[in-house]
Amino acid sequence: MANRAYSVMENIYHWRTCILNIMSKNIVIVESPGKIKSIQRYLDKSYKVVSTYGHVRDLPKQEFGIDISGGFKPTYIVNKDKKEVLKTLSAQVAQASFVYLASDDDREGEAIAWHTKEVLQLPVDKYKRIVFRSITKSAIDNALAHPRGLDKNLVDAQQARRILDRIVGYKISPVLWKKVMGKLSAGRVQSILLKLITEREQEIHDFVPVQQFKITGLFLLADGNSLKASLPTAFPTEAEAHAFLTACQSAVFTIGEIKQKTAQKAPPPPLMTSTLQQIASQELGYTVNKTMSLAQQLYEQGYVTYIRTDSLKLAKEALAAAKNVITKAYGATFVQIRQYKTKSATAQEAHEAIRPTRFEVSKVSDDGSLQRLYTLIRNRALASQMADAVIERTTAHIHISTLPNHLVAKGEVVTFPGFLAVYHHPDRKEQGTLPPLAEGQAVKLDFLQANESYTKPPSRYTEGTLVKKLENLGIGRPSTYRHMIATVQQRDYVVKKSPAGKKVEYVCLKLQNKQISRALVEELVGTGKNKFFPTSIGMVVEGFLVHYFEKIMDYAFTANVEVALDKVAHQDLSLQKMLQDFYSTFLTQLEKATAANIEAPNRSRSLGEDPATKKPVIAYLSRQYGPLVRIGSFEDEEKPRVASLREGQLLPYITLSEALALFELPRNLGDFEAHPITVHVGRFGAYIKHGSMSFSLRDRFDPYTITQEEAILCIEEKRKSQIPIKTFEEDRTIEIRNGRYGPYIKTADKNVPIPKDKTPADLTLEECKALAQAYKKGKRRRKKP
């Protein structure tokens, strides 16, 4: 009987499942396919999660797409790559009982939801908008319990930004083609970013270093300890530093005033989008693009809250969860609940800061990059709710009997770690502890030294410091920084480099055993990692834009545009009024820039006269070949000599002597095996020519300094690399060779890659022929940037 009852229940469940599958479902539409699986697991079978795969439509690429006289009305078209997606969505929506538009909770997300509704032609009684800021069951259930309509103000703000960017890019780019060179483009906020990088380069170029000598020393104590100390002020000249050391030769050194101070250090707030990008760059070395890609994965997998936020607020349940984790791990004394508030007047305080959805989870992935970013987010959120660190700082003055100057020794001890138990900020420089000291205590000098140094120019921007600067200026939004930085690099206006630096000799004066010695110390200076440098093209474009679009390139004006966009989002300003105010200013400058008699400033510079030919030396931007230097004029009977700038040389800064040095190529390095070795610079960079053989120097050697011995080494290495791995007596037209991308089969008419599961040296002639016959040569598709 029991078995029969169970069988009946099993049949009822089976038919109920079938009916549910046949019935129409509620469709939840998100913009990212990565969220589908995470969200679906929190919903029952009456819901189906689908994706738009991002924006479904946009302004047309080949047309302006904006009716300015008609109130800035945009024309939208469906993206080509979304037609199949929309076809599938339309079929699913047609069978659905209800549709929930669940794209991200920001302007872009609201716009995606609106465009999706418009394209799918959803009737007002068949859809609702839902938002959640973390992919958890409670957040999704709460969103479904409180659906709303579309926020047209947020949609208008996004449309306003898109229309502004289209106006600037579409109207300025043709002017750049005419006045500077072809294939250039301008962007509303990307051009401001270029201006920042270019202005920083100008500051570095104009910087005049000031010489100084810093005094440091080591003292020995009676108990065997040692004490490091330094003079608070530096000497401007070597003579003054030498005089100081001379006066210290016969001096007695004693401990003077000792000051102890207890200080408290508060933890930093939890992370928002911009600070996540900055700290991940500073601590983990991640690019903004990598940071946001990894953070998106963490969000879509349900590990962290929404990652596009400018709020520092944490929800009540998050504060309670953080308190429990801290108490359990460190004790109640380490807890100090706080609620942070951002300084930005336009911050979305309804959002939360970026935090873990479950504080108790410390491990989320075996992927090291993903795990490190999660740990950073978690530690910052936990630290923000922990007690201040208590630090005891000691400062001891060392008196010099022969001088009024005092040397200073500093140290500190953390007496209560507080938040430091979880998180150490990279800006925090820890000092060592000091040994026990007493006022009047004599100390013995081990040595004093005066090290020559020079004041340093401002640092070039990294991605992290660039994001911080943009945020401080109120330009752009954290969610747009990744695109801005990528765009200026794609346009070849800016390059990211890690300069190796150069070795410089500095003077070091040392007093030891009452004797003063002088030595030259070699030091590597000018190193850096992932620094932004403007290119010559970027600097000419920036100069043109600043000169003729002064208002558009003004930091304050651009920041005010962001404020206006926020007003549109809050219904404090109409879309048309905001766009009209901007366009009236822009149009005046556009008309000025398109005037027939205007040329791009800095596109051409006269550097002086060539001493040998008495002809003018001109640095200029060629429309076809980019930045060049020429001796002579195109109007002369004799064709002018032309040379490309070297890597790192910039059109606005190159000097006459640097320009003339460019004409030292081709260089003859002498003969080798009865053929001359010459160094040239061509379209693809520097290369060596020897007989019929030519090959690129790449970055290995400088074409202006490479020696004959180094060139011969390169020639012999290339010959060695060209020796076949295997040849066949039966057929000399087939060889197995080593290539740039690995071993390959060379036949009479094509090169054939060797499969990874094959050992090149073991291949037979028949196998080579079979691989060649099966291989069809095709064009390699370039990946889109």
N, C-alpha and C positions, 0 to 999 in steps of 0.2 A: 504493500500500500504506500509506504513511504517512498519507494523507488518510483511508483507511478506518479505521485504528487510532484516529485522532483522533475520528472520528464515533462509534465504539463508546464511547470514554471520555466523550464528550459526552452520549450516551444514558444511560450508567451514572450520571453526575452528576445528570442530569435526574430519573431515577427515584429516586435516593437523596434528592433534595430533596423530591420528592412524598411519599415514605414518611415523612420527618421531619415534614412538615407534617401528615400524617394521624395520626401517632403522638401520644399525649398528651404534653404538655410539663410541665416543672417550672415551677410558678408562684411568682414572687417578689412578695410583697405589701408595698408600702410605704404610708405614710399620706399622702404628698403627691404629687399628680399631676405636680408640677414636676420630680420626680426620675426619672420613668419613662424619658424619652429619654436622660438622662445615664447611667443605669445600664444600660439595654438595649444601648447601644453597646459595652459591655465584656463582654457575654455572647453565647454562640453561639445558634443557632436552637432549641436544645432548651430554652431558658428564655424565659418571657414575664413581663414586669414589669407589674403592675397596681396600682391604688391604692384605698384605703378612703376617700380624701378626708377624712381626719381621723378623729375618734371616730365609732364606728358606733352606740354606745348610751350612755345616761346615765340619771341619776335622772329620774323624771317631773317635768314642769314644774308641773303643777297639783296634785300631791300631795306629802306629806312624803317618802314613799318609803324610810323607814328604820324597821325594827322594833327599837326600843331595847331592849325587854324580851327580845327574841330574840337578844341579843348584837350589836346594831347591824347587823343583816343588811340590806343594801340591796336595793331592787327596781329592776332596770334595764329600760328599754324601748328599743327600736330607734328612733333618731331618724327623724322623718318623711321628711326629705330624703335618708335613706340607704337607703330600702327598695328603690329601683331599683338602686342601687349594689350592695347585697347580693344582689339577685336575679341580677345579672350575675356577681358573684363566685362565687355558689353554682354556677352553670352551668359556669364555668371550672374551679373546684376539682373538680367531679364528674368532669371529663374529664382532670384532671391526674394525673401519676404521683406527684408529690411537691409539697409546699407549704413555702415558706420565708417565715416571718414576719420582715420586714426593716424594721420601724418604728424610730424613733430610739432611740439608746442612752441612755435616761434613764427616770425613773419614768413619765412620760406615754406614752413610746413603748412601754414594757413593758406598760402597761395597755391600750393600743390593740391590741397583739399578742394579749393574753389575751382581750379582748372579741371580737376578730375570730375567734379560735379557738373561743370559746364559741358565738357566733352561727352560724358556719358548721358547727359540730358536727364539727370535725376529729378523727378518731381519732388516738390517740397515736402510731401507727406511720406516719402520713402527713404529719407536719409537724415542723419544727425551727425554732428561733429563731436568726437570724443578726444580727450587728451589725457595722457599719463606721463609722468616724469621719471618713472622707473618701470622696468619690465618685471613686475612682481604680481602675484595673484591679487593682493589687496589693492594695488594701484589700478589694475585693469578692471577689477570688480567695481571699484569706486567710480571709474570713468564711465562704465556702462550704466551705472545707477544714476549718473548725472550728465546725460548728454546735453548738448547745446546746439545752437545754430552757428553758422559761419560768421566769423568776425570780419565784416567788410572793411573796417578801419585798418586792421592788420593787413588785409589783402591790398588795400590802397597804398599802404606804406611800402609794401614790397614792390608793387607796380611802379610807384614813384621812383624808387631806387633803380629799378631796371630801365625805366624810361630815361632817367638822368644819365645813366651810363651809356645808353644807346646814343643819346644826343651828342655827348662829348666825343665818344669814339667815332661815330659816323661822320661828324662834321669837322673834327680836327684832323683826322687821318689823311684826307685828301690834301690838306694844306701842307702837311709834313712831306707828302710825296712830291709836291711841287717845289717846296722851299728847301728841303733837306736831301732826301733820297727816297727811292721807291720802297714799297713793302714795309713801311713803318706804320705804327699805330700808337694811339694815345688812349689812356683810360682816366677816368675821373679821380679815383683814389690811387691807382697804380702809379700815376704820374707824380703824385705827392710823395709816395714812397721812394721813387727815383730821386726826387729833389732832396730828400733826407740823406740818402747815400752820397749824392753828388756834393752836397754842402759839407758833409763830413770829410770827404776827400779834399775839398778846398781848404778846410781848417787844417788838415794834416800838411798839405802843401805849403800853407802860409806860416806854419808853426816854426818859431825860432827857438831851438833848444838852448837852455841855460846851463852852463857848467856848474857843478857843485861837488864838494868833498864831504862825505858823511863819515863821522867818527864812531867806531864801535870798538869794544874791547872785552877782554876776559880777565877776571880777577880770581885769585886763589884765597881760600879761607883756611884758618888754622885747623878746622875739623876735617879737612880734606875735600870739602865741597868747592864748587866753582860758581861764579856769578857773571852773567853776561850783562853788559850795560852799553848805553849809547848816549851820544850828545844830542839833545833835542833839536838843536839848530845845526845847519850845514854851513861850511865855509865856501865863499864864491870862487876862491882861487887856490892853486896849489901852494903858493907862498904863504898864505894865511894858515892853511892846514899844517904846513911844515913848521910854522912858528908855534902853533899850538902844541904839536908833539915835542918840539924842542923844550918848551916850558914844562912839559910833563916828565922830562928826563930825570930831574932831581926831586920830583914831587912826592909827597906822602899822601896816600889815599885812605880816607876814613868814611865810615857810614854816617850820613847825616840824618835828616828827618825821614822817618818811616811813617807812611800813611796807609791805614787799612780802611777799606770801605766795603760795606755789604750792599750788593746791588741785586735787584730782581729783574729777570728777563722774562717778558711775556711771550707766549707762543705765537707763531704766525697764524692767520686765519685759515680756514679750509680753502680748497682750491676752487676757482672759477675758471672759465675757459682761457682767458688771457694769462692768468698766473700759472695754469697747468702748462701752457705752451712755453712760458718763460723758464719755469723750474725744470721741466723735462729737458729743455735745451741745455740748461746750466749744469744740472746734476747727472743726467743720463746721456747727454750728447745727442738727443733725438732732434730731427728736423720737425718743424711745425706740421708738415704733411704726415710724417710717421706718427707723431703724437696723436693727431686727430684720427688717423686711421685705426690705431690701436685702441684709443678711447671709444671709438664707435663700436668696435668689436666687444669691448667690455660692457657697453650699454646694451647692445643687442642681445648679448648672452645673459643679461639680467644681473650682472655683478655690481654695476654702479648706476647712479641716477643720471638724469639727462645731462649731457656733456656740453651743451651750448647754453651757457648761463652767465650772467654778470652779477649774480646774487651771492652773498656770503652767508645767507641765512640757512639754518638747519631746522628741520621739522622737529616737533616735540618728541615724536617716537624715536627719531634719530638721536636726540640728546639723551634719552633714557637708555637706548641701546649702547651708546658710547660709554655712558657712566657704568653700566654693568660690566663691559669688557675691561675697562680701566681698573675698576675696583677688584675684579677677579685676578687680574695680572699683576697689579702693583700695590693695591691697597687704597682705602678711602682717602688717605691724605694726598694722593696724586690727582684727585678729581677736583676740577673747578669749572662748573658749567658756565658757558658764555654764549651770548648771541651777538654775532658780528653784523655790522651794517656797512655796505659799500659806500664809498665817497661819491660815486656817480649819482647824479640827480635823476638819470633816466634808467637806472637799474630796475630789472623786473623782480621786485621783492616777492612776488607770488611764487617765483621759482625757488629752488634750493641751490646751495653750493653743490659741487660735485663730491659725492661721498659713496661709500659702499652701501649697497642695499641691505647687507647683513654684516655688521661690524665683526661678528665672531668668526667670519670666514677670512683666513689669512692666505690660503693657497687657492688659486683659481686656474692655473695653467702650467703646463710643462714648458711652454714657450717662454724663454727667458725674457724677451723684450716685453711681452704682454704682462708677465708676472711683475717685472720691475715697475711698470707704470701703475699697475694696481696697488702695489705696495706703497708707492709714493702717494697715491690718492688716499689710501687708507690711513697711512701714518700722519698725513697732514690733517685729516679730519679728526683722528683720535687726539693728536697733540693739541688741537684747538680747544679741547675740553679738559685739558690737564692743567695742573697748578704751575705757577711760575717757577722757573729755575732760580735757585739762590746761589749767588756767586760772591766769594770773598776776594776782593782785589787788593793787592799790596803794591805800593810804589816806594822804592827806596832811593834816596839821593846819595851820590858818592861825591864827597868834597875833595877838591884838588888843592893842596896847600899852596901852590905857586900861582893859582889862577882863580878868578871869581866864578868861573863856569862850574856847573854841576853835571856829572853823568847821571843817568837815570836807569834803574833796573826795575822791570815790571813782571809781575806774576799773578796768577789767580788760581783759586781752588773752588770747585763746585761743591758746596756744602749740602745742597739738596737738588737732585737732578730735575725733578718735576717733568716737564714735557720733553726734556733732553733725553729721557729714557727711551723715547720713541723716535724723535726727529731732531736732526742737527741741520740747521739752515746752512747752505753753502757760503753765505756771506759772513758767517761767524768765524772769526780767526781766534783760535784758542792760543793762550799764552801758557808757557810752562810755569811751574811753581817755583817760588824762591826758597832758598835754604833759610834756616833760623838766623836772624840778624838782630843786632842791637846797636842803638845809636852810640857813636864814638868808637865803634869797633874798627880796628885797623884791617885793611885788606891789601894783599900783595898783588901788584900788577904783573900779569903774565905777558900781555901785549896790548897795544893800542894800534889801530890802523885807520888810515884815512883813504877811503875808496872813492875814486873819481866816478861820477855819474852825470847824467844829463836829464833834465826834465823831459817828460815824455808827452808827445802829442796826444790828442784824444784817440781813443781806440776806434777802429772800424767796427761797424755793426755786425753782430751775429744775428741769427734768427730770433733768439731770445731777447736780446737788447733792442732789436728793431720792433718787436711786438710791444715791449714796455714803452718805447718812445711813442708809438702810434696810440697806445692806450692813454698815455699822459696828455697827448694833444687832442684826444677825443675824436680821432679820425678812424673811420671804418668801424667794424665790429669784429670781435674775436672770431666769429664764425667765418669772416671774409678774409682774415689775414693770410691763411694758407694759399688762397687763390691769388691774392695780391703779390705775394712773394714769388710764387711760381710764374706768374705772368711776366714780371720784369726780367726774369732769367730767360724765359722762352723767347722773348723779343730781342735778346742779346744786348739789353741795355745795362745789365748787371751780371757779374760773374761771382761765383763763390769759390774762394781759394784758401788754401792753408799754406801761407808763405813759410819757406824754410828758414828765412832770416839770413843774416850774414855775421861773420866774425869781426869783432871790433876790439882794438886794444885800449885798455884803460890803465891809468896810473894808480898804483897802490903804494902808499907810504906806510911803513910799519915800524913802530917803536917796540923793541924787545931787547932785554938786557942792557937798557940805557943807550942802545945804538939805533939810529934811524936808517932804514934801507929804502931804496926806491926800486920798484919793479913794474914791468908791464904785464898786465893780466888780460888774457884773451877771453872774451865773452860773446856768446851768441845772442844777438838782439834782432828784434823785428819778426820774431816767430808768431804764429797765430794759427788758429784752427777754425775753418769754415767762416771766414770773414768775407764781407761783401765789398766788392770793388766795382766802381762804375766803368763801363767801356767808353771808348772815344765816341762811338755812336750815341750811347746813352747821355753823355755829357753835352753833346751838340743838341740833341733833342730837348734835354732839360733846359738848356740855355734859351732855346727858341720859345719853349712854352712859358718860361718865367718872364721873358721879355714881352711877349705879345698876349699872353693869357694870365696876366699878373693876378687878377682876382681869383680865377679858377685855381691857380697854384698857391694861393694864400692859405696858410695853415688854419687861421681863425675862420675864414670863409668856409673851408671844407668841413671844419668841426661844426659850424652853425648849420650846415646842410644836414648833418646827422641829427642835430637837435630838432630841425624842422621835420625830418622823417619821423622822429618820435612823436612830435605833435600831431602828425597825420594819423599815426597809430592810436593816439588817445583822443581823436576827434576834436583836437584843439585847433586844427588848421585843415583846410580843404585841399584835396589832391591838386585841383586845377590852380589854386592860388599859389601853392608851394612851387609848382612847376613853372608858372608864369613869372614869378619873382626871380627864379634861377635863370630862366631863358632870356629875359630882358637884359640881364647883366652879361650873359654869355654871348648873345648876339652882337652886342657892341664890340666886344673883343674879337669876335670871329671876323667881322667886317674889316677891322683894323689889320688883322693878320693876313687877310687875303688880298690886301692892297698890292698892286702890280710892282711897286718899286721897293718892296721889302725883301731882304735876304736874311737867311738864318745867321745870327751872330755866332762867332767862333767856328764857322764851317771852314774858314780859310784864315791862316795866319802867316804873316811875313816874318821870317825868323832872322833875316839879315842877308849877307852876301857871301857867296862861295869864294874864298881867297884865291883859289886856283883859276877859276874862270871869270870871276867878277860878275857872275849871274846871280839873280835873286834866288833865295832858298825859301820855298813855300811849304807849309804843312796844311793839308786840306783833306776834306772828306769827299772821296770819289763816289759818285752815284753807283758805280759798278763794283769797285774793289774795296770800298771802305776807306779807313784812314791811311794816307800816303804822305810821303815827302817827295818833292821834286826840285831839281836844280834847273832853272831856266823857265821859259814861258812857251806855251803852245803856239804863240804867234811867231816865235823865232824860226829861222830857216832850219836850224839844227834841232832835231827832236829832243825834248828835255829828258833828262835822266830821272827815273822814278824808283822809289824804294818803299817797301812796306815798313810800318812801325814794328818794333820788337814787342814781344809779350810784356805787358806791364807798362809800356809807354803810352801816354795819353796825349791826344791832340792838343788840348789847351795848355799843356805844361812842357812839351818837348822843347829843348833848347837848340840853338844853332850847332853847338859842338856835338850834341847827341844825334842831330839830324845828319850831319856830315859823316859821322861814324857809320851810318847805315849804308853808305856808298862804298864801304871798304870791301863789300862782297861783289863779285866772286873773289875769293882768296885762293892763291896758289900755295899749297903746302909743300911742294917739291915733288920729285918723281919717285915712283915705286914700281918696280918691274917694267921699267922703260915707258911708263905712262904717268902723266901728271895727275896729282890729286887736287881737286878744286872743290871749294865749298860755295854753295849757292843758296839763295832763298827764293822759293817759288810760291805758287798759289797755295800749296798745302804745307808750307813751312820750310825749314832748313833741310838741305840734303847734301850728300857728298857724291861727286862724280869721279869715277876712275875707269878710264877706257870706255867700254860700252855699258858699264854697270853704274846704276844710281840707286841710292837708298836713303831713306829719311833718317835724320838724326833724332827725331822726336824730342823728348826732353832730356836725353842722356847727356849731350854735350852742347855747349854754347858755340854757335857757328863763328863767332868773332874771336874766340879764344882757343878753339880746338887745335891740338898740336898734330904734327905729322904722325907721331907714334900712336896717338889715340885713334887717328883716322885709319891707320894700318890695322890696328886691333879690330876695328869695326869691319873692315874689309874681310879679314881672315875669319871672323866669327860668322859673317854672312855666307862665305864660301862653305864653311863647315856645315851650316844649317841647310845648304842646298844639295849636299851629298845624298843621293837617294837611299832610302831604307832598304829597298830591294829592287833589282832589275831582273829581266827574263831574257835569256839568250835566244829563245824561240821568237820573241816579239819585242824588239827594242822600242816600239812606240808606247809601251805600257811600263810605267814605273810606280813604285810606292814611295811617296815623298812626305817630308815633314813640313807642314804649313803653319800659318799664323794661328789657325783654329784647330790644329791637330793633324794627325796623319791623313793622307788622302791618296787616291789613285789618279795618276795623270795618264790620260789617253791622248790620242792624236787630236781630238776635238773638244774634250771637256775634262773637268776635274770632278772626281766623284768622292764624296765623303765616305769614310769607312764606318760602318755601324759599331757602336760601343762594345757589342758582345764579340767582336772579331779582334784577333791579335794581328796587327799589320804584317809583322815579319813572317807569320805562318801562312799567309794567304797564297794560294796557288794561282797560276796564270788563268786557269779556267774560272776560278772563283772571282778574280778581278774582272774578267770579261762579263761574267754573269751580273755582277754588281753594276758594272757600267751600262749594260743593256737595260737593266731594271730601273736605272736612275733617270728621271726626267728633270732636266734643268728648268727651273722656273724663277720668276722674280721673287726676291725676298721681300715680304711685306714689312714695311716699317711700322713699328708700334706707335700709336698715337700718344703724344705727351700727356 
